């Protein structure tokens, strides 16, 4: 019985070390890939505030200003300034 228990713990230890090693390699490879992508392919610059305000004012003319400001603020907060509103339409709930 002691020999079986010893074999079981040996297999358990080898399996845990193997899983830890493979997961460490996955994490390190992912970090290296992220660093390489960020270095060689930087993110595009965000649109300037003037340009986005002009397109919004043309598209959203006639809507309530408070609602528009709230929607624009929510989109900017959620997308980190990367989102773009092209139109706002009321959807009927029937």
JOKA-V680828 format. One record per backbone hydrogen bond with DSSP energy under -0.5 kcal/mol. CO is the residue of the C=O (numbers start at 1). NH is the residue of the N-H. E is the energy in kcal/mol with one decimal. If there is no record, write none. Layout:
CO:NH:E / CO:NH:E
//
This chain:
1:5:-2.0 / 2:6:-2.3 / 3:7:-2.2 / 4:8:-2.2 / 5:9:-2.3 / 6:10:-1.9 / 7:11:-2.4 / 8:12:-2.3 / 9:13:-2.4 / 10:14:-2.5 / 11:15:-2.4 / 12:16:-2.4 / 13:17:-2.5 / 14:18:-2.2 / 15:19:-2.4 / 16:20:-2.5 / 17:21:-2.4 / 18:22:-2.4 / 19:23:-2.6 / 20:24:-2.1 / 21:25:-2.1 / 22:26:-2.1 / 23:27:-2.3 / 24:28:-2.5 / 25:29:-2.5 / 26:30:-2.3 / 27:31:-2.4 / 28:32:-2.3 / 29:33:-2.4 / 30:34:-2.5 / 31:35:-2.4 / 32:36:-2.4 / 33:37:-2.5 / 34:38:-2.5 / 35:39:-1.7 / 36:40:-2.5 / 37:41:-2.3 / 48:52:-1.9 / 49:53:-2.2 / 50:54:-2.0 / 51:55:-2.0 / 52:56:-2.0 / 53:57:-2.5 / 54:58:-1.8 / 55:59:-2.0 / 56:60:-2.9 / 58:61:-0.6 / 60:63:-1.6 / 64:68:-2.0 / 65:69:-2.7 / 66:70:-2.1 / 67:71:-2.4 / 68:72:-2.8 / 69:73:-2.4 / 70:74:-2.2 / 71:75:-2.5 / 72:76:-2.4 / 73:77:-2.2 / 74:78:-2.3 / 75:79:-2.6 / 76:80:-1.1 / 76:81:-1.1 / 79:82:-1.0 / 84:86:-0.6 / 90:92:-0.5 / 92:94:-0.8
//
